[in-house]
Amino acid sequence: MNITIWTSSLSTRNGGALSAAGLLLVCWLGVIATAVAAASVYAQPAAGGNHLDVTLSAPEVETGGTLVVQIDCRRAKACPHDLRLSFYDQAITFFPHPAKGTAVQVGLVGIPLTAPPGKTPLSLAWDTGGHRLTQKVFFEIRSGVYGEESLKVDPRHVRPGPQDLERIRREQEELKRIYASGSRPMLWQGGFQLPVPGEVNGPFGTRRVFNGELQSHHTGVDFRAQTGEPVQAASSGVVRLSKDLFYSGNAVIIDHGAGVFTSYSHLSQINVKVGQKIEKGQSVGLAGATGRATGPHLHWGVKLNSINVNPLSFVRTTELLGGA
């Protein structure tokens, strides 16, 4: 089996704020610093002696992280037919590499916050010559270290009444349908950008205690933003949700294809409609403090195959696809 590792790293621990410019600098320094690091993965050959030429973006990924899997067919006659990649309950969609073309197929894997640490397999399956072949590629999952913060919000958003609970149920069902029916083709171009220039003041994965009660882990990142500040689309795609939600307030969800969605919450104003095609950098609305919020800010989330992943690590990892 031919397996290659290319890595980069970005520290997004909970100690302090990080500006957009600082994020980009740290990302590139991380790429340079770790490119020389030794790496290893565990591989199990495909049945029948056939194998795929597999490249992983890292030998070890933190919970909430993003793993890029590449299948290189340039030394083969053609890419395998009906190529499938699975991890936990995720059915990962492959798409042509943005820089290398259709001879290199790419899949993005989201690592759940609850994933147990240790050696973990990715399962590949494909058809060739009338036979279904399988192959496993192993990598390491590392448990993230997340802090805890206490927040004071409207009691209604901690202990909702019967009518609010019914509304929450309906909204959760709607969101589940949206994330399960995204566009299979890749819709974005040129990577992803941060939606606002402000500092990060709410890290991903933090345990959040609302009004003294532990409610959830933070599934996105919060940026400092004043009410009325423009919020930009992280990349191109199609708007799948544009409405007021109980917890998220005025919210927009963009489908970027290949299992990738971004969400923008607590907006004071929404500027886009469902079904609208949107370009990278286009305004989706204005920052605010609607929904369960302690003050004006932007909550930005990334869903990958219905898994919440760290948006900052997602941006850094997908930047690697821009190179040849």
Contacts in CASP RR format, 6 or more apart in sequence:
PFRMAT RR
TARGET T0000
AUTHOR 0000-0000-0000
METHOD contacts of the structure
MODEL  1
MNITIWTSSLSTRNGGALSAAGLLLVCWLGVIATAVAAASVYAQPAAGGN
HLDVTLSAPEVETGGTLVVQIDCRRAKACPHDLRLSFYDQAITFFPHPAK
GTAVQVGLVGIPLTAPPGKTPLSLAWDTGGHRLTQKVFFEIRSGVYGEES
LKVDPRHVRPGPQDLERIRREQEELKRIYASGSRPMLWQGGFQLPVPGEV
NGPFGTRRVFNGELQSHHTGVDFRAQTGEPVQAASSGVVRLSKDLFYSGN
AVIIDHGAGVFTSYSHLSQINVKVGQKIEKGQSVGLAGATGRATGPHLHW
GVKLNSINVNPLSFVRTTELLGGA
1 43 0 8 1.000
1 44 0 8 1.000
1 45 0 8 1.000
1 46 0 8 1.000
1 51 0 8 1.000
1 52 0 8 1.000
1 54 0 8 1.000
1 135 0 8 1.000
1 137 0 8 1.000
2 51 0 8 1.000
2 53 0 8 1.000
2 54 0 8 1.000
3 41 0 8 1.000
3 43 0 8 1.000
3 54 0 8 1.000
3 55 0 8 1.000
3 56 0 8 1.000
3 137 0 8 1.000
4 54 0 8 1.000
4 55 0 8 1.000
4 56 0 8 1.000
5 39 0 8 1.000
5 40 0 8 1.000
5 41 0 8 1.000
5 55 0 8 1.000
5 56 0 8 1.000
5 57 0 8 1.000
5 58 0 8 1.000
5 59 0 8 1.000
6 35 0 8 1.000
6 55 0 8 1.000
6 56 0 8 1.000
6 57 0 8 1.000
6 58 0 8 1.000
6 320 0 8 1.000
7 34 0 8 1.000
7 35 0 8 1.000
7 37 0 8 1.000
7 39 0 8 1.000
7 57 0 8 1.000
7 58 0 8 1.000
7 59 0 8 1.000
8 27 0 8 1.000
8 30 0 8 1.000
8 31 0 8 1.000
8 34 0 8 1.000
8 35 0 8 1.000
8 57 0 8 1.000
8 58 0 8 1.000
8 316 0 8 1.000
8 317 0 8 1.000
8 320 0 8 1.000
9 30 0 8 1.000
9 33 0 8 1.000
9 34 0 8 1.000
9 58 0 8 1.000
10 23 0 8 1.000
10 26 0 8 1.000
10 27 0 8 1.000
10 30 0 8 1.000
10 312 0 8 1.000
10 313 0 8 1.000
10 316 0 8 1.000
11 26 0 8 1.000
12 18 0 8 1.000
12 200 0 8 1.000
12 203 0 8 1.000
12 204 0 8 1.000
12 310 0 8 1.000
12 312 0 8 1.000
12 313 0 8 1.000
13 145 0 8 1.000
13 203 0 8 1.000
14 146 0 8 1.000
14 147 0 8 1.000
14 203 0 8 1.000
14 206 0 8 1.000
15 203 0 8 1.000
17 199 0 8 1.000
17 200 0 8 1.000
17 201 0 8 1.000
17 224 0 8 1.000
18 26 0 8 1.000
18 199 0 8 1.000
18 200 0 8 1.000
18 312 0 8 1.000
19 197 0 8 1.000
19 198 0 8 1.000
19 199 0 8 1.000
20 194 0 8 1.000
20 196 0 8 1.000
20 197 0 8 1.000
20 198 0 8 1.000
23 194 0 8 1.000
23 200 0 8 1.000
23 312 0 8 1.000
23 315 0 8 1.000
27 315 0 8 1.000
27 316 0 8 1.000
27 319 0 8 1.000
31 320 0 8 1.000
39 58 0 8 1.000
39 59 0 8 1.000
40 59 0 8 1.000
41 56 0 8 1.000
41 59 0 8 1.000
41 137 0 8 1.000
41 138 0 8 1.000
41 139 0 8 1.000
42 119 0 8 1.000
42 137 0 8 1.000
42 138 0 8 1.000
42 139 0 8 1.000
43 54 0 8 1.000
43 136 0 8 1.000
43 137 0 8 1.000
43 138 0 8 1.000
44 121 0 8 1.000
44 135 0 8 1.000
44 136 0 8 1.000
44 137 0 8 1.000
44 138 0 8 1.000
45 51 0 8 1.000
45 135 0 8 1.000
46 52 0 8 1.000
46 124 0 8 1.000
46 133 0 8 1.000
46 134 0 8 1.000
46 135 0 8 1.000
47 133 0 8 1.000
47 134 0 8 1.000
47 135 0 8 1.000
48 133 0 8 1.000
50 128 0 8 1.000
50 133 0 8 1.000
51 135 0 8 1.000
52 71 0 8 1.000
52 80 0 8 1.000
52 124 0 8 1.000
52 126 0 8 1.000
52 135 0 8 1.000
53 71 0 8 1.000
53 72 0 8 1.000
53 73 0 8 1.000
53 75 0 8 1.000
53 76 0 8 1.000
54 69 0 8 1.000
54 70 0 8 1.000
54 71 0 8 1.000
54 72 0 8 1.000
54 124 0 8 1.000
54 135 0 8 1.000
54 137 0 8 1.000
55 69 0 8 1.000
55 70 0 8 1.000
55 72 0 8 1.000
56 67 0 8 1.000
56 68 0 8 1.000
56 69 0 8 1.000
56 70 0 8 1.000
56 137 0 8 1.000
56 139 0 8 1.000
57 66 0 8 1.000
57 67 0 8 1.000
57 68 0 8 1.000
57 69 0 8 1.000
57 317 0 8 1.000
57 320 0 8 1.000
58 67 0 8 1.000
58 139 0 8 1.000
59 139 0 8 1.000
59 140 0 8 1.000
60 139 0 8 1.000
60 140 0 8 1.000
60 141 0 8 1.000
60 142 0 8 1.000
61 67 0 8 1.000
61 111 0 8 1.000
61 139 0 8 1.000
61 140 0 8 1.000
61 141 0 8 1.000
61 142 0 8 1.000
62 111 0 8 1.000
62 141 0 8 1.000
62 142 0 8 1.000
62 143 0 8 1.000
62 144 0 8 1.000
62 310 0 8 1.000
62 313 0 8 1.000
63 111 0 8 1.000
63 112 0 8 1.000
63 113 0 8 1.000
63 114 0 8 1.000
63 115 0 8 1.000
63 117 0 8 1.000
63 141 0 8 1.000
63 142 0 8 1.000
63 143 0 8 1.000
63 144 0 8 1.000
64 110 0 8 1.000
64 111 0 8 1.000
64 112 0 8 1.000
64 113 0 8 1.000
64 115 0 8 1.000
64 144 0 8 1.000
64 204 0 8 1.000
64 205 0 8 1.000
64 307 0 8 1.000
64 308 0 8 1.000
64 309 0 8 1.000
64 310 0 8 1.000
64 313 0 8 1.000
65 110 0 8 1.000
65 111 0 8 1.000
65 309 0 8 1.000
65 310 0 8 1.000
65 313 0 8 1.000
65 314 0 8 1.000
65 317 0 8 1.000
66 108 0 8 1.000
66 109 0 8 1.000
66 110 0 8 1.000
66 111 0 8 1.000
66 304 0 8 1.000
66 309 0 8 1.000
66 310 0 8 1.000
66 313 0 8 1.000
66 314 0 8 1.000
66 317 0 8 1.000
66 318 0 8 1.000
67 108 0 8 1.000
67 109 0 8 1.000
67 110 0 8 1.000
67 111 0 8 1.000
67 122 0 8 1.000
67 139 0 8 1.000
67 317 0 8 1.000
68 106 0 8 1.000
68 107 0 8 1.000
68 108 0 8 1.000
68 109 0 8 1.000
68 317 0 8 1.000
68 318 0 8 1.000
68 320 0 8 1.000
68 321 0 8 1.000
69 85 0 8 1.000
69 92 0 8 1.000
69 106 0 8 1.000
69 107 0 8 1.000
69 108 0 8 1.000
69 109 0 8 1.000
69 122 0 8 1.000
69 137 0 8 1.000
70 97 0 8 1.000
70 104 0 8 1.000
70 105 0 8 1.000
70 106 0 8 1.000
70 107 0 8 1.000
71 79 0 8 1.000
71 80 0 8 1.000
71 83 0 8 1.000
71 94 0 8 1.000
71 104 0 8 1.000
71 105 0 8 1.000
71 106 0 8 1.000
71 124 0 8 1.000
72 103 0 8 1.000
72 104 0 8 1.000
73 79 0 8 1.000
73 80 0 8 1.000
73 103 0 8 1.000
73 104 0 8 1.000
73 105 0 8 1.000
74 100 0 8 1.000
74 103 0 8 1.000
74 104 0 8 1.000
79 102 0 8 1.000
79 103 0 8 1.000
79 105 0 8 1.000
80 126 0 8 1.000
80 127 0 8 1.000
80 128 0 8 1.000
80 133 0 8 1.000
81 126 0 8 1.000
81 127 0 8 1.000
81 128 0 8 1.000
82 125 0 8 1.000
82 126 0 8 1.000
82 127 0 8 1.000
83 94 0 8 1.000
83 105 0 8 1.000
83 124 0 8 1.000
83 125 0 8 1.000
83 126 0 8 1.000
84 91 0 8 1.000
84 92 0 8 1.000
84 124 0 8 1.000
84 125 0 8 1.000
84 126 0 8 1.000
85 91 0 8 1.000
85 92 0 8 1.000
85 94 0 8 1.000
85 107 0 8 1.000
85 109 0 8 1.000
85 122 0 8 1.000
85 123 0 8 1.000
85 124 0 8 1.000
86 92 0 8 1.000
86 122 0 8 1.000
86 123 0 8 1.000
86 125 0 8 1.000
87 109 0 8 1.000
87 110 0 8 1.000
87 120 0 8 1.000
87 122 0 8 1.000
87 123 0 8 1.000
88 112 0 8 1.000
88 115 0 8 1.000
90 109 0 8 1.000
90 110 0 8 1.000
90 305 0 8 1.000
90 306 0 8 1.000
90 307 0 8 1.000
91 305 0 8 1.000
92 107 0 8 1.000
92 108 0 8 1.000
92 109 0 8 1.000
92 305 0 8 1.000
93 107 0 8 1.000
93 184 0 8 1.000
93 257 0 8 1.000
93 258 0 8 1.000
93 259 0 8 1.000
93 305 0 8 1.000
94 105 0 8 1.000
94 106 0 8 1.000
94 107 0 8 1.000
95 105 0 8 1.000
95 106 0 8 1.000
95 107 0 8 1.000
95 185 0 8 1.000
95 186 0 8 1.000
95 258 0 8 1.000
96 102 0 8 1.000
96 104 0 8 1.000
96 105 0 8 1.000
96 106 0 8 1.000
96 186 0 8 1.000
97 104 0 8 1.000
97 105 0 8 1.000
97 106 0 8 1.000
97 321 0 8 1.000
98 186 0 8 1.000
98 189 0 8 1.000
98 190 0 8 1.000
98 191 0 8 1.000
98 321 0 8 1.000
98 322 0 8 1.000
99 321 0 8 1.000
99 322 0 8 1.000
99 323 0 8 1.000
99 324 0 8 1.000
100 324 0 8 1.000
106 321 0 8 1.000
107 258 0 8 1.000
108 258 0 8 1.000
108 259 0 8 1.000
108 260 0 8 1.000
108 304 0 8 1.000
108 305 0 8 1.000
108 318 0 8 1.000
109 122 0 8 1.000
109 304 0 8 1.000
109 305 0 8 1.000
110 304 0 8 1.000
110 305 0 8 1.000
110 307 0 8 1.000
110 309 0 8 1.000
111 141 0 8 1.000
111 307 0 8 1.000
111 309 0 8 1.000
112 307 0 8 1.000
112 308 0 8 1.000
113 205 0 8 1.000
113 217 0 8 1.000
113 219 0 8 1.000
113 308 0 8 1.000
115 141 0 8 1.000
116 141 0 8 1.000
117 140 0 8 1.000
117 141 0 8 1.000
117 142 0 8 1.000
117 143 0 8 1.000
118 140 0 8 1.000
118 141 0 8 1.000
118 142 0 8 1.000
119 138 0 8 1.000
119 139 0 8 1.000
119 140 0 8 1.000
120 138 0 8 1.000
120 139 0 8 1.000
120 140 0 8 1.000
120 141 0 8 1.000
121 136 0 8 1.000
121 137 0 8 1.000
121 138 0 8 1.000
122 136 0 8 1.000
122 137 0 8 1.000
122 138 0 8 1.000
122 139 0 8 1.000
123 134 0 8 1.000
123 135 0 8 1.000
123 136 0 8 1.000
124 134 0 8 1.000
124 135 0 8 1.000
124 136 0 8 1.000
124 137 0 8 1.000
125 132 0 8 1.000
125 133 0 8 1.000
125 134 0 8 1.000
125 135 0 8 1.000
126 132 0 8 1.000
126 133 0 8 1.000
127 133 0 8 1.000
146 203 0 8 1.000
146 204 0 8 1.000
146 205 0 8 1.000
146 206 0 8 1.000
146 207 0 8 1.000
146 217 0 8 1.000
147 203 0 8 1.000
147 205 0 8 1.000
147 206 0 8 1.000
147 207 0 8 1.000
148 206 0 8 1.000
148 207 0 8 1.000
148 208 0 8 1.000
148 209 0 8 1.000
149 202 0 8 1.000
149 206 0 8 1.000
149 207 0 8 1.000
149 208 0 8 1.000
149 209 0 8 1.000
150 209 0 8 1.000
150 212 0 8 1.000
151 208 0 8 1.000
151 209 0 8 1.000
151 210 0 8 1.000
151 211 0 8 1.000
151 294 0 8 1.000
152 210 0 8 1.000
152 211 0 8 1.000
152 294 0 8 1.000
153 210 0 8 1.000
153 211 0 8 1.000
153 292 0 8 1.000
153 293 0 8 1.000
153 294 0 8 1.000
154 292 0 8 1.000
155 211 0 8 1.000
156 164 0 8 1.000
157 210 0 8 1.000
157 246 0 8 1.000
157 247 0 8 1.000
157 291 0 8 1.000
157 292 0 8 1.000
158 210 0 8 1.000
158 211 0 8 1.000
158 213 0 8 1.000
158 215 0 8 1.000
160 168 0 8 1.000
160 246 0 8 1.000
164 246 0 8 1.000
167 246 0 8 1.000
168 246 0 8 1.000
168 247 0 8 1.000
171 245 0 8 1.000
171 246 0 8 1.000
174 241 0 8 1.000
175 241 0 8 1.000
175 253 0 8 1.000
176 306 0 8 1.000
178 240 0 8 1.000
178 241 0 8 1.000
178 253 0 8 1.000
178 255 0 8 1.000
178 261 0 8 1.000
179 261 0 8 1.000
179 303 0 8 1.000
179 306 0 8 1.000
180 306 0 8 1.000
182 240 0 8 1.000
182 255 0 8 1.000
182 257 0 8 1.000
182 259 0 8 1.000
182 261 0 8 1.000
183 237 0 8 1.000
183 238 0 8 1.000
183 255 0 8 1.000
183 257 0 8 1.000
183 258 0 8 1.000
183 259 0 8 1.000
184 257 0 8 1.000
184 258 0 8 1.000
184 259 0 8 1.000
185 257 0 8 1.000
185 258 0 8 1.000
186 256 0 8 1.000
186 257 0 8 1.000
186 258 0 8 1.000
187 236 0 8 1.000
187 237 0 8 1.000
187 238 0 8 1.000
187 255 0 8 1.000
187 256 0 8 1.000
187 257 0 8 1.000
187 258 0 8 1.000
188 235 0 8 1.000
188 236 0 8 1.000
188 237 0 8 1.000
188 256 0 8 1.000
188 257 0 8 1.000
188 260 0 8 1.000
188 280 0 8 1.000
189 235 0 8 1.000
189 236 0 8 1.000
189 280 0 8 1.000
190 235 0 8 1.000
190 280 0 8 1.000
190 322 0 8 1.000
191 235 0 8 1.000
191 280 0 8 1.000
191 315 0 8 1.000
191 318 0 8 1.000
191 319 0 8 1.000
191 321 0 8 1.000
191 322 0 8 1.000
192 234 0 8 1.000
192 235 0 8 1.000
192 262 0 8 1.000
192 280 0 8 1.000
192 314 0 8 1.000
192 315 0 8 1.000
192 318 0 8 1.000
193 232 0 8 1.000
193 234 0 8 1.000
193 235 0 8 1.000
193 280 0 8 1.000
193 281 0 8 1.000
193 315 0 8 1.000
194 223 0 8 1.000
194 234 0 8 1.000
194 300 0 8 1.000
194 315 0 8 1.000
195 223 0 8 1.000
195 231 0 8 1.000
195 232 0 8 1.000
195 233 0 8 1.000
195 234 0 8 1.000
195 262 0 8 1.000
195 264 0 8 1.000
195 284 0 8 1.000
195 298 0 8 1.000
195 300 0 8 1.000
196 223 0 8 1.000
196 225 0 8 1.000
196 229 0 8 1.000
196 230 0 8 1.000
196 231 0 8 1.000
196 232 0 8 1.000
196 287 0 8 1.000
196 298 0 8 1.000
196 300 0 8 1.000
198 223 0 8 1.000
198 224 0 8 1.000
198 225 0 8 1.000
199 223 0 8 1.000
199 224 0 8 1.000
200 221 0 8 1.000
200 222 0 8 1.000
200 223 0 8 1.000
200 224 0 8 1.000
200 312 0 8 1.000
201 222 0 8 1.000
201 223 0 8 1.000
201 224 0 8 1.000
201 297 0 8 1.000
202 218 0 8 1.000
202 221 0 8 1.000
202 222 0 8 1.000
203 218 0 8 1.000
203 221 0 8 1.000
204 218 0 8 1.000
204 219 0 8 1.000
204 220 0 8 1.000
204 221 0 8 1.000
204 310 0 8 1.000
204 311 0 8 1.000
204 312 0 8 1.000
204 313 0 8 1.000
205 217 0 8 1.000
205 218 0 8 1.000
205 219 0 8 1.000
205 220 0 8 1.000
205 310 0 8 1.000
206 217 0 8 1.000
206 218 0 8 1.000
207 214 0 8 1.000
207 216 0 8 1.000
207 217 0 8 1.000
207 218 0 8 1.000
208 214 0 8 1.000
208 215 0 8 1.000
208 216 0 8 1.000
208 217 0 8 1.000
208 218 0 8 1.000
209 215 0 8 1.000
210 292 0 8 1.000
219 301 0 8 1.000
219 308 0 8 1.000
220 299 0 8 1.000
220 300 0 8 1.000
220 301 0 8 1.000
220 302 0 8 1.000
220 308 0 8 1.000
220 310 0 8 1.000
220 311 0 8 1.000
221 299 0 8 1.000
221 300 0 8 1.000
221 301 0 8 1.000
221 310 0 8 1.000
221 311 0 8 1.000
221 312 0 8 1.000
222 297 0 8 1.000
222 298 0 8 1.000
222 299 0 8 1.000
222 300 0 8 1.000
223 297 0 8 1.000
223 298 0 8 1.000
223 300 0 8 1.000
224 297 0 8 1.000
225 231 0 8 1.000
225 287 0 8 1.000
225 288 0 8 1.000
225 296 0 8 1.000
225 297 0 8 1.000
225 298 0 8 1.000
226 287 0 8 1.000
226 296 0 8 1.000
227 268 0 8 1.000
227 286 0 8 1.000
227 287 0 8 1.000
227 288 0 8 1.000
227 289 0 8 1.000
227 296 0 8 1.000
228 268 0 8 1.000
228 269 0 8 1.000
228 286 0 8 1.000
228 287 0 8 1.000
228 288 0 8 1.000
229 286 0 8 1.000
229 287 0 8 1.000
229 298 0 8 1.000
230 283 0 8 1.000
230 285 0 8 1.000
230 286 0 8 1.000
230 287 0 8 1.000
231 264 0 8 1.000
231 267 0 8 1.000
231 283 0 8 1.000
231 284 0 8 1.000
231 285 0 8 1.000
231 286 0 8 1.000
231 287 0 8 1.000
231 298 0 8 1.000
232 280 0 8 1.000
232 281 0 8 1.000
232 282 0 8 1.000
232 283 0 8 1.000
232 284 0 8 1.000
233 254 0 8 1.000
233 262 0 8 1.000
233 278 0 8 1.000
233 279 0 8 1.000
233 280 0 8 1.000
233 281 0 8 1.000
233 282 0 8 1.000
233 283 0 8 1.000
233 284 0 8 1.000
234 254 0 8 1.000
234 262 0 8 1.000
234 280 0 8 1.000
234 281 0 8 1.000
234 300 0 8 1.000
234 315 0 8 1.000
235 254 0 8 1.000
235 256 0 8 1.000
235 262 0 8 1.000
235 280 0 8 1.000
236 256 0 8 1.000
236 277 0 8 1.000
236 278 0 8 1.000
236 279 0 8 1.000
236 280 0 8 1.000
237 254 0 8 1.000
237 255 0 8 1.000
237 256 0 8 1.000
237 257 0 8 1.000
237 277 0 8 1.000
237 278 0 8 1.000
237 279 0 8 1.000
238 254 0 8 1.000
238 255 0 8 1.000
238 275 0 8 1.000
238 276 0 8 1.000
238 277 0 8 1.000
238 278 0 8 1.000
239 252 0 8 1.000
239 253 0 8 1.000
239 254 0 8 1.000
239 255 0 8 1.000
239 272 0 8 1.000
239 273 0 8 1.000
239 274 0 8 1.000
239 275 0 8 1.000
239 276 0 8 1.000
239 277 0 8 1.000
239 278 0 8 1.000
239 284 0 8 1.000
240 253 0 8 1.000
240 254 0 8 1.000
240 255 0 8 1.000
240 261 0 8 1.000
240 274 0 8 1.000
240 275 0 8 1.000
241 251 0 8 1.000
241 252 0 8 1.000
241 253 0 8 1.000
241 263 0 8 1.000
241 274 0 8 1.000
242 251 0 8 1.000
242 252 0 8 1.000
242 253 0 8 1.000
242 270 0 8 1.000
242 272 0 8 1.000
242 273 0 8 1.000
242 274 0 8 1.000
243 250 0 8 1.000
243 251 0 8 1.000
243 270 0 8 1.000
244 250 0 8 1.000
244 251 0 8 1.000
244 290 0 8 1.000
244 291 0 8 1.000
245 251 0 8 1.000
245 265 0 8 1.000
245 291 0 8 1.000
246 291 0 8 1.000
246 292 0 8 1.000
247 291 0 8 1.000
247 292 0 8 1.000
248 263 0 8 1.000
248 265 0 8 1.000
248 266 0 8 1.000
248 291 0 8 1.000
248 292 0 8 1.000
248 299 0 8 1.000
249 265 0 8 1.000
249 266 0 8 1.000
249 267 0 8 1.000
249 290 0 8 1.000
249 291 0 8 1.000
249 292 0 8 1.000
249 293 0 8 1.000
250 265 0 8 1.000
250 266 0 8 1.000
250 267 0 8 1.000
250 268 0 8 1.000
250 269 0 8 1.000
250 270 0 8 1.000
250 288 0 8 1.000
250 290 0 8 1.000
250 291 0 8 1.000
251 263 0 8 1.000
251 264 0 8 1.000
251 265 0 8 1.000
251 266 0 8 1.000
251 267 0 8 1.000
251 270 0 8 1.000
252 263 0 8 1.000
252 264 0 8 1.000
252 267 0 8 1.000
252 270 0 8 1.000
252 272 0 8 1.000
252 284 0 8 1.000
252 285 0 8 1.000
253 261 0 8 1.000
253 262 0 8 1.000
253 263 0 8 1.000
253 264 0 8 1.000
254 261 0 8 1.000
254 262 0 8 1.000
254 263 0 8 1.000
254 264 0 8 1.000
254 278 0 8 1.000
254 284 0 8 1.000
255 261 0 8 1.000
256 262 0 8 1.000
259 303 0 8 1.000
259 304 0 8 1.000
259 305 0 8 1.000
260 302 0 8 1.000
260 303 0 8 1.000
260 304 0 8 1.000
261 302 0 8 1.000
261 303 0 8 1.000
261 304 0 8 1.000
262 300 0 8 1.000
262 301 0 8 1.000
262 302 0 8 1.000
262 303 0 8 1.000
262 311 0 8 1.000
263 299 0 8 1.000
263 300 0 8 1.000
263 301 0 8 1.000
263 302 0 8 1.000
263 303 0 8 1.000
264 284 0 8 1.000
264 285 0 8 1.000
264 298 0 8 1.000
264 299 0 8 1.000
264 300 0 8 1.000
264 301 0 8 1.000
265 291 0 8 1.000
265 298 0 8 1.000
265 299 0 8 1.000
265 300 0 8 1.000
265 301 0 8 1.000
266 287 0 8 1.000
266 288 0 8 1.000
266 289 0 8 1.000
266 290 0 8 1.000
266 291 0 8 1.000
266 293 0 8 1.000
266 296 0 8 1.000
266 297 0 8 1.000
266 298 0 8 1.000
266 299 0 8 1.000
267 284 0 8 1.000
267 285 0 8 1.000
267 286 0 8 1.000
267 287 0 8 1.000
267 288 0 8 1.000
267 290 0 8 1.000
267 298 0 8 1.000
268 286 0 8 1.000
268 287 0 8 1.000
268 288 0 8 1.000
268 289 0 8 1.000
268 290 0 8 1.000
268 296 0 8 1.000
269 285 0 8 1.000
269 286 0 8 1.000
270 284 0 8 1.000
270 285 0 8 1.000
271 283 0 8 1.000
271 284 0 8 1.000
271 285 0 8 1.000
271 286 0 8 1.000
272 278 0 8 1.000
272 282 0 8 1.000
272 284 0 8 1.000
272 285 0 8 1.000
278 284 0 8 1.000
287 296 0 8 1.000
287 297 0 8 1.000
287 298 0 8 1.000
288 295 0 8 1.000
288 296 0 8 1.000
288 297 0 8 1.000
288 298 0 8 1.000
289 295 0 8 1.000
289 296 0 8 1.000
289 297 0 8 1.000
293 299 0 8 1.000
300 311 0 8 1.000
301 308 0 8 1.000
301 311 0 8 1.000
302 308 0 8 1.000
302 309 0 8 1.000
302 310 0 8 1.000
302 311 0 8 1.000
302 314 0 8 1.000
303 309 0 8 1.000
304 314 0 8 1.000
END
